[in-house]
Amino acid sequence: MTFLWHFKGSKNVYKFMKAKPVLFDQDKQFINRTSLSAPQKGDFSLKLTNLSEADNGKYTCSVPPVRNEFHNQHVRLTVKEAESPKPKIDPGNSSSIMILLLFIVLLLFLIEQVTLDVSFEGYVGGDVVLPCSHGGDTFVWEFEGSKNVYKFIEGKPVTSGQDEQFKDRATLSAPQNGNFSLKLTNLSLGDGGRYTCYVLPEFSKDVLLTVKVQPTTKPKIDPGNSSIKIGPQKTVFILIVMLILSI
């Protein structure tokens, strides 16, 4: 069994004579990089390892037939840079991740809705009740994080330290156990802002009050043009629900 592998017609890549490899005149480019892929009778497939761009080109396998005339078979090799493997996306996992993200968005939306719901409007000269309910008998209402609006300690109101802005204008709406709702009378534009109800030792609740000037006339509503309007928050909520149901 005799065959030869050549590169570009001249370089000795691999030589096999009388069932033995002959490598003494092998080209330096291929030393320690060549072997038979499957050393079986009649199978002269060449295995090249540690490829480089210099290995690009035409390889020729020459096998002498019975009459000492070589039979040539040409193979062209193209060496490319290895592409980084693309991460496989499991459709099942991607759906789970999408549902989780939608759930987080929905949760944040609902939290925002709760915050928006604790907003009240009042008019100059009018009254308003800011709700706060929680077990306990000691609480403090503050305005904009610093002004003392109303203080209730161990079941009794404490007026010392009350800010001048709220004197004789702040009372309990319904003085019952656990109901600390604040009633403000004779509102002014300066009363608009953030109020915080602190129930000791660890509960707190923010309420946003907007004070407007009482309109002199009520706007007329045309029955023909009346319609139900859906706010942007509710529209987003509906779209999120529809998207979750479509998965």
C-alpha positions as CSV (number, residue, x, y, z in Angstrom):
1,M,0.0,0.0,0.0
2,T,1.6,3.3,-1.2
3,F,0.2,6.8,-1.5
4,L,1.4,10.4,-1.3
5,W,-0.3,13.6,-0.2
6,H,1.1,16.9,-1.7
7,F,0.3,20.5,-1.1
8,K,0.1,22.9,-4.1
9,G,1.9,20.3,-6.2
10,S,5.3,20.4,-4.5
11,K,5.2,20.3,-0.7
12,N,5.3,16.8,0.8
13,V,2.5,16.6,3.3
14,Y,2.3,12.8,4.1
15,K,3.9,9.8,2.5
16,F,2.9,6.2,3.1
17,M,5.0,3.4,1.6
18,K,4.8,-0.4,2.2
19,A,2.2,0.1,4.9
20,K,4.4,2.5,6.9
21,P,4.5,6.3,7.1
22,V,7.6,7.9,5.6
23,L,8.1,11.4,7.1
24,F,11.9,12.1,6.9
25,D,11.3,14.5,4.0
26,Q,8.0,15.9,5.2
27,D,7.6,19.7,4.7
28,K,8.2,21.7,7.9
29,Q,4.7,23.2,7.6
30,F,3.1,19.9,8.3
31,I,5.4,18.3,10.9
32,N,3.5,16.8,13.8
33,R,0.2,17.9,12.3
34,T,-0.7,15.1,9.9
35,S,-2.0,11.6,10.4
36,L,-4.4,9.1,8.8
37,S,-8.0,9.9,9.6
38,A,-9.1,6.2,9.5
39,P,-6.1,3.8,8.8
40,Q,-8.1,1.1,7.0
41,K,-7.3,-0.7,3.8
42,G,-7.9,1.6,0.9
43,D,-8.7,4.6,3.1
44,F,-6.0,7.3,2.7
45,S,-8.0,10.2,4.2
46,L,-5.6,12.8,5.7
47,K,-6.2,14.5,9.0
48,L,-4.7,18.0,9.5
49,T,-4.7,19.5,13.0
50,N,-4.1,23.1,14.3
51,L,-5.1,24.7,11.0
52,S,-3.8,28.1,9.9
53,E,-4.5,30.4,7.0
54,A,-1.3,29.1,5.4
55,D,-3.0,25.7,4.9
56,N,-5.4,27.2,2.4
57,G,-5.0,25.6,-1.1
58,K,-5.1,22.5,-3.2
59,Y,-4.1,19.1,-1.8
60,T,-3.4,16.1,-4.1
61,C,-3.6,12.5,-3.1
62,S,-1.6,10.3,-5.4
63,V,-2.2,6.6,-5.4
64,P,-0.2,4.3,-7.8
65,P,-2.3,1.8,-9.6
66,V,-1.2,-1.6,-10.9
67,R,0.8,-0.2,-13.8
68,N,2.8,2.2,-11.7
69,E,0.9,5.2,-13.0
70,F,-0.3,7.5,-10.2
71,H,-4.0,8.1,-9.8
72,N,-4.5,11.7,-8.5
73,Q,-7.4,13.1,-6.5
74,H,-7.5,16.8,-5.8
75,V,-9.0,18.4,-2.7
76,R,-9.3,22.2,-2.1
77,L,-9.2,23.3,1.5
78,T,-10.5,26.7,2.7
79,V,-9.5,27.8,6.2
80,K,-11.7,30.4,7.9
81,E,-11.6,32.1,11.3
82,A,-13.8,30.3,13.8
83,E,-17.0,32.0,14.5
84,S,-18.0,32.6,18.2
85,P,-20.9,30.3,19.0
86,K,-24.2,32.1,19.2
87,P,-26.1,31.5,22.4
88,K,-29.1,29.2,22.0
89,I,-32.3,30.6,23.1
90,D,-34.7,28.1,24.6
91,P,-38.2,29.2,23.5
92,G,-39.6,27.9,26.8
93,N,-37.2,30.0,28.9
94,S,-37.7,33.1,26.7
95,S,-41.5,32.9,27.3
96,S,-40.9,32.5,31.1
97,I,-38.6,35.5,31.1
98,M,-41.1,37.6,29.1
99,I,-43.9,36.7,31.5
100,L,-41.7,37.5,34.5
101,L,-40.8,40.9,33.0
102,L,-44.4,41.7,32.3
103,F,-45.3,40.7,35.8
104,I,-42.7,43.1,37.2
105,V,-44.0,45.9,34.9
106,L,-47.5,45.2,36.0
107,L,-46.5,45.2,39.7
108,L,-44.7,48.5,39.3
109,F,-47.8,49.9,37.5
110,L,-50.1,48.8,40.3
111,I,-47.8,50.4,42.9
112,E,-47.9,53.6,40.9
113,Q,-51.7,53.4,40.7
114,V,-51.8,53.1,44.5
115,T,-49.7,56.2,44.8
116,L,-51.9,58.1,42.4
117,D,-55.0,57.0,44.3
118,V,-53.7,58.7,47.5
119,S,-54.1,62.1,46.0
120,F,-56.7,64.7,46.9
121,E,-58.0,68.0,45.7
122,G,-59.4,70.9,47.7
123,Y,-60.4,74.4,47.0
124,V,-59.4,77.7,48.6
125,G,-61.6,78.4,51.6
126,G,-62.9,74.9,51.7
127,D,-62.2,71.8,53.8
128,V,-60.6,68.4,53.0
129,V,-60.0,65.1,54.8
130,L,-56.7,63.3,54.4
131,P,-57.2,59.5,55.3
132,C,-54.9,57.5,57.5
133,S,-56.0,54.3,59.4
134,H,-53.7,52.0,61.4
135,G,-53.8,50.4,64.8
136,G,-52.2,52.4,67.6
137,D,-52.7,55.5,69.7
138,T,-49.7,57.6,68.8
139,F,-49.2,59.3,65.5
140,V,-47.9,62.5,63.8
141,W,-49.0,64.4,60.7
142,E,-46.3,66.3,59.0
143,F,-46.2,68.6,56.0
144,E,-43.4,68.5,53.4
145,G,-41.3,66.4,55.7
146,S,-40.7,69.0,58.4
147,K,-43.8,71.1,59.5
148,N,-45.7,69.7,62.4
149,V,-49.4,69.6,61.4
150,Y,-51.0,67.5,64.1
151,K,-49.7,65.3,66.9
152,F,-51.5,62.6,68.9
153,I,-49.6,60.9,71.7
154,E,-51.1,58.0,73.8
155,G,-54.7,58.9,72.9
156,K,-54.4,62.7,73.5
157,P,-53.7,65.6,71.1
158,V,-50.5,67.6,71.6
159,T,-50.5,71.1,70.3
160,S,-47.1,72.2,71.4
161,G,-44.7,72.5,68.5
162,Q,-47.6,72.8,65.9
163,D,-46.7,74.9,62.9
164,E,-48.4,78.3,62.8
165,Q,-49.7,77.5,59.4
166,F,-52.1,74.9,60.8
167,K,-53.2,76.3,64.2
168,D,-56.9,76.1,64.7
169,R,-57.3,74.5,61.3
170,A,-56.2,70.8,61.9
171,T,-58.4,68.3,63.7
172,L,-59.2,64.6,63.6
173,S,-62.0,63.8,61.1
174,A,-63.4,60.9,63.1
175,P,-61.6,60.4,66.4
176,Q,-61.9,56.7,66.7
177,N,-59.4,54.0,67.6
178,G,-57.1,53.5,64.6
179,N,-58.6,56.2,62.5
180,F,-56.2,59.1,62.3
181,S,-57.7,60.9,59.2
182,L,-56.8,64.6,59.2
183,K,-59.3,67.3,58.6
184,L,-58.0,70.7,57.3
185,T,-60.3,73.7,57.2
186,N,-60.1,77.1,55.4
187,L,-57.7,75.8,52.8
188,S,-55.2,78.2,51.1
189,L,-52.9,77.6,48.1
190,G,-50.0,77.3,50.5
191,D,-51.6,74.1,51.9
192,G,-50.9,72.2,48.7
193,G,-48.1,69.6,48.9
194,R,-47.2,66.3,50.5
195,Y,-48.5,65.2,53.9
196,T,-47.2,62.2,55.8
197,C,-49.0,60.3,58.5
198,Y,-46.6,58.5,60.9
199,V,-48.0,55.9,63.2
200,L,-45.4,54.9,65.7
201,P,-43.3,52.8,65.7
202,E,-43.1,51.9,62.0
203,F,-46.1,52.8,59.8
204,S,-46.1,55.8,57.4
205,K,-48.4,57.0,54.6
206,D,-48.0,59.8,52.1
207,V,-50.9,61.9,50.8
208,L,-50.7,64.5,48.1
209,L,-53.0,67.5,48.4
210,T,-53.7,69.9,45.5
211,V,-55.4,73.1,46.4
212,K,-57.2,75.0,43.6
213,V,-59.2,78.2,43.3
214,Q,-62.9,77.5,43.3
215,P,-64.3,78.0,39.8
216,T,-66.9,80.8,39.6
217,T,-69.1,78.9,37.1
218,K,-69.5,75.2,36.4
219,P,-68.7,74.2,32.8
220,K,-71.7,73.0,30.8
221,I,-71.5,69.4,29.5
222,D,-73.0,68.7,26.1
223,P,-74.8,65.3,26.3
224,G,-74.0,64.7,22.6
225,N,-70.2,65.1,23.2
226,S,-70.1,63.3,26.5
227,S,-67.9,60.2,26.4
228,I,-65.9,57.9,28.8
229,K,-62.2,58.7,28.6
230,I,-59.6,56.1,29.7
231,G,-56.5,57.6,31.2
232,P,-53.0,56.7,30.0
233,Q,-52.3,54.6,33.1
234,K,-55.4,52.4,32.5
235,T,-54.6,52.2,28.8
236,V,-51.1,50.8,29.7
237,F,-52.7,48.4,32.1
238,I,-55.1,47.0,29.5
239,L,-52.3,46.6,27.0
240,I,-50.2,44.7,29.5
241,V,-53.0,42.3,30.3
242,M,-53.7,41.7,26.6
243,L,-50.0,41.0,26.0
244,I,-49.9,38.5,28.8
245,L,-53.0,36.7,27.6
246,S,-51.6,36.4,24.1
247,I,-48.5,34.4,25.2
